[in-house]
């Protein structure tokens, strides 16, 4: 009998929810066959077998939390040597290639009462949850019986036709999704960090002109995997350039329970986190080693993450080792922002909506040649910072903001800093 252990599937993960079983006691299983799907804070992972044999016992039911390093299933094999092999490999460590992630989805946990053989994408499960539907009651018309969004909506419509409409007046209790649970834990840890807030406005007329030139260059060349770039690659690169003069903002606090033992860890890599909206909620992957990348390389990384997001398959590595966060909610809206620092970082910046607003400016009069104050239209973004006030003072944040602002308002200075 071989106890199959749940291996470590990511940095800091200690437990996962069992989403579905692909096998049952008495089933025959071969090496590389799928055993189950488990859900961590950020992603779901399909676990595969390292052994050939017969399933004897499932240690968890669907919906229960499985501990990393503990058995999840017992497998009866023909060779007693496999038991010794399993004990040798029972340390909590990154899974071998054969047991690594088969598919990683940013998703919701299963709808209550769902059967283990039900096939549906995370987005479809989310629609079912929103309508409070037991997905196991629906017959799928997709490939291999997979349930589609149309199946859910048709089921809802049929229910409305069958029953007279009535106003819903009762409250209901809904468990937190996995991303909500992760956010709950992360934000609770952030409560002990005293936040210092700082805001400013940056004028982007010159950077807009520079971006237009860059996109014209991209259009004339076929060497890029994208047709144009957004402002975000420029924001990220200029953020990293400014960060070189203020390395404390890229640091983290170690052993912060006591000021006598606390230390600052200065990190060389600029792994800049960016907030991304997904069907399961907001997640923050990061662009690795921004300090060593060009604006085009950063744009390629963002495109890769966006494509993975559309498939609900951002790799776990992209969520690890972030050093500072730059959140851009401008495409949604908002001006005055109060971003929250995560416990593994000491600073976060947030960008609001780009707007054209009236500003006073000294303009040379064409007749007299004298400077005259006039109202002109300027493209402005609001930028807000939060910093860990235990180790970073307000003047440092203000100076960093002025450095970053100077680079964005004067693109020639940014180009001079690029390698």
N, C-alpha and C positions, 0 to 999 in steps of 0.2 A: 504494500500500500504506500503510495507516494502522496504526502501532503503538498499541494501546489500552493505556493506562497504568493501573496500580492506584493510585487516589487515596487520600488520607488518610481513613480511616473513623472516626477518633476520636483523642482527645488522647493523644499519646505512643506511638501504635501505629506500629511500624516494619516489621512483617512479619505475614503471616497465612497460615494453612494453607489450601490448596485442598481443599475438602470434596467438591465434585462439579461436573462440567461439564454444562451444559445443551445445549451444541453440540459439534460435531466438525468437523475440517477438511473443507472442501467444502460445508458447510451454508450455505444462504442465511440472512441475518439482517437484521432491520429495526430501526429506531430503537425503543428502549424494550424490545426483546426481552431475556430473561434470558440472560446469558453464563455465569455460574458462581456458586457459593456459596463464600464464604471465611469462615474462623473466626479471630477474634482472641482475646485473653486472656479476654474477657468475653462475647462475643456472636458469632453468625454473621450474615453479611450477604449478600444476593443482589445481585450486580452486574448492571446493565443496560447495553445498548449505546447509544452516542450516534450511531451511524452505521448506514447501510444498505449491505449488500454481501455478500461471500462470505468465510467463515472460511478463512484460508490456513494458520495455524499456532497451536498451543497451546504456550505457553512453559513450562508446568508440568504435571506429572502429579498425579493425585489423591494427597493426602498430603504433597506437597512444600510448602515454605515460600516464599511469594511476597513479594518486597520492595516496600514502598510506593514509588511513583515509577518502577518498572520495568515494561516491557511484560508483559502477561499473555496477550495474543492479538494476532495480526495480521489485519487486515480489508482485503480488496481492495474499493475503492469505485470508482464511476464518475467521481468528481470529484477532480481533483488538489488542489483548494482545501481538501478535507477534511484532507489531510496537513498543510498549513500550519496549519489550525485545531487539529489534534491537537497539534502542536508548541507552539503558543501556550498550549494548556491543559495542557501536560505538567508544570507545576510541581506539587509535592506540596501540595495544598490541599484544603479540604473539598469534597466532590463537589457537582455541580449538582443541582437538584431532580430531574432526570430520571435521575441516576445515584446518587441517595441510597438509603438503606436501604429495601428493599422488605419485608423481614421480618427481625426481629432475634430470635434465639433463644439462650437460655442452654442450651447443649447439649454433648454429647460429640463428639469427632472420629469420623469414619467407622470402622466395623469394618473390619479389615484385609481386603483383597480385595473390598470392596463395589463393585458396578457403579455407574456414574454415574447410571443412570436409576432406581435404586431409590428409591421414595417411602416415607418413614417419619418420624414425629415424633421429636424429641429424646428424649422419654421412652421410646418404643419402642426406639430405638437403644440406650438405656442398658440396657433389659431384655435385649436381644440380647447386649450386651457382658458382662453379668453371667453369662449362660449360655454364653459363649464360642462364639457362633453366628455363622456367616457369613450376614449378612442377605440377601445376593444369592441364596442358595439357596432362599429362601422365596417362595411365591406369595402376593401380597396379595389380600385379599378386600374391602378398603375402596374408597372412591371413587377412580377412575382407577388402580386397582391398588395403592393405598396399603396398606402392611403395618400391621396392627393388633397390639396387645398379645396379643389372643387367638390370632392367627396364630403368634406366637412361642411362646406357652405350649403350643399344640397341637402344634407342631413338636417341642418338648422332650418332651412326653408320648409322642408317636409314637416318638421315639428310645429312650425308656426301655422301651417295650413291645417294640421290635424287638431290643433287646440285653439280655442278662442283666445285672442290676445287679452292680456290683463297687465296692469301696472305692477312692476316689481317693487315691493315696498320693504322687503326683508333685507337686513344686512347679512353679509356672509363673511366667513373667515377663510382666507387663502394663505397657504404656506408660502414663505419666501422662496423665490427661485434661487438657483445656485449662485448666479451673479449677484443677486440681492444679498444673499448670505455672505458672500465674499466682501461686498461693499460694506455690509454691517460690521464685519470684523475689522476691516481696514480702517474705517472711519472711527470706530470705537478706540482703536489704538492711537489714532491721531488726536484724540481729545486731550491727551496729556501734553501735547506740544503747544506752547504759547505762540500764537500766530501774530506776526507783524505784517500789516498790510500796506501796500504802496501802489498808487495808480498814476498813470500819465497818458498823454496822447502823442502819437507819432504821425507826422505828415508824410504820406507815401507817394506824392506825385512823381518824384524822381525815380523811385523804385518801380512804379507802374510803367514808366517809360522804358526802364531797363528790362523789365520782364517782357514787354512787347518785343524788344530787340532779340532777346533770347528765344522767344517763340518763333520769330521770323527765321532765325538761324536753324532751329529744329526743323521747321517746315522745309527748308532748302536742303536738308541732309537726311539721308535714309539710315543713318547709323544708330538711331535711337529707337527704343521699344515703345515710345509714347509720342503723341502728336504735339503736345504742349505741356507746360508745367504750370502748376498753381503757384500761389504766393508761398505755400508752406515750405517747399525746399529752400527758398531764399530766407524765410524766417528762421528755419532750423540752423542753416549754415551760419548766418550772421549771429545767431544766439551763441553758437559754439565759439566763434571768433571772439566775441565779447567775454565769454566765459574764461578764456585763457588768462585774462588779467584779473579774474576774481575766482580762483580755484576753490575757495571755501564754499562757494555756492554749489559746487559739484561733489562736495564731501558728504559724509554721513556720520552720525553720532553712534559710537560703540559704548556699551555698558553705561547706558544713560540713567540707570536707577539712582546713581550716587554721583554727585559732582566731583568727589575725590577720586573716583575710579573711571569716570567718563573720559573718552578719547575721541578725537576727530580723525577719521580715515579719509585722506585725500586720494581721490580716484583719478587715474590718468585718462581713462577712456571717457568720452562724452557719449553715454548711451541715453539719448534724449527720448523720453516717452511722449507719445502723441495719443490723444483720446480719439477713439473710433466708435461709432454707433453700429451695433449689430442687431439681428433679430432677437437675441437674448438679452440685450442691454448694452451699456457702455463698457468698453474695455480699453486698456492702455498698454499696447505693445510699445516697443522702443526701437529706434534706429541705432544700431551699434556703431561705435567708433566714428562719430560724425566729424571729429577733429581731423580725421585723415581722409575724408571723402569730399568729392566735388559736389556742386549743386545738382549736376546730372545724375550722379550715383545716388544721391539722397532721393531724387525724384523716382529713380528705378526702385529703390527700397519701398517707398510709399506705394507705388503702383503694385508691387508684389503683395504688400499687406492688404491693399484694397481688394485685389483679386481673391486672396485667401478669405477675406471677410465675407465676400459675396457667396463663397462656398461654405461658410461657417467652419473654416479649417485653418485658422491662424496657428502655426506651430507653437508649442509651449515655450521653446527657447526664446521666442520674440517677447515673452512677458518677463523674462528673467534679467537680473543684473542692471535694471534701470538706475540711472544716477541723478536725473533731474527731469522735470516734466514741463512740456510746453503744450498747453491745451488751446485749441482754436475752435471756438463755438460761433465764430462770425457768420458761418453759413446758415446758422439757425437764427441768430439775433443776439441782442444783449449789448449793454455798454458797461455798466458798473458791475464788476465781478468780484467774488470772494473765493478763490480757489483754496482747496484744502490740501495740506501737505501729507504725504504718506510717510510712515515711520522710518522707512529706509532712505529717505531723502531729507534735505534741509531747505529746499526751495521749489516753488512751482510758479509758473507764469501762465496767464490766460489772456487770449486775444479776443476782442469783441468784434462787432460788425463794422466793416469798412463803409464809411459814409462820406458824401461830399457835403461840406458844411461851409458857411461863410466865415472868413477870417480877415482881420485887418492886416494890411501889408503896405510897406512903403514902395510906391511905384513911381518911376521917373516920368514926369510930365513931358509929352512930346513937344509942347510949345515952349515952355519956360526952361525945360531941362532940370527943374528942381524936383526933389522927392516929395511926393504927395501921398498921404495916407488914404488908401482906398480899401473897399471891401471886395475880396476875391474869393472864388470857390477853391477849397482845398480838400483833398482826399485824406481822411483822418481815421486812424484806428485807435480805440481805447485799449490800453494794456494794463493788467493788474498783476501784482505779485503778492505772494505770501511766503514768509521766511520764518525759520525756527528761531525765535527771539532768545532762546537760551544760548545760542552760539553766534548769531548774526545780528548786528545792529542795523538800525534803519539807514544810517549813512551809507553802509556798504551796498544795500539794495538800491538806494537812490543813485549812487555812482555807477553801478552796473547798468541800471536802466538808461542813464545818460549815454553810456558807452554804446549800448545796443541801438539806442535811438539815433545816435550820430552815424552809425554804420548804415542804417536803413534810410535815413534822410539824405545821406551823401554816398551813393553807391560807388563812387570812385574810390572812397576810402576802403570800402568792403573789398573791391577788386584788388586793391594794393595789399590786403592781408591774405589773399588766397594764394595757395601754392600750386 
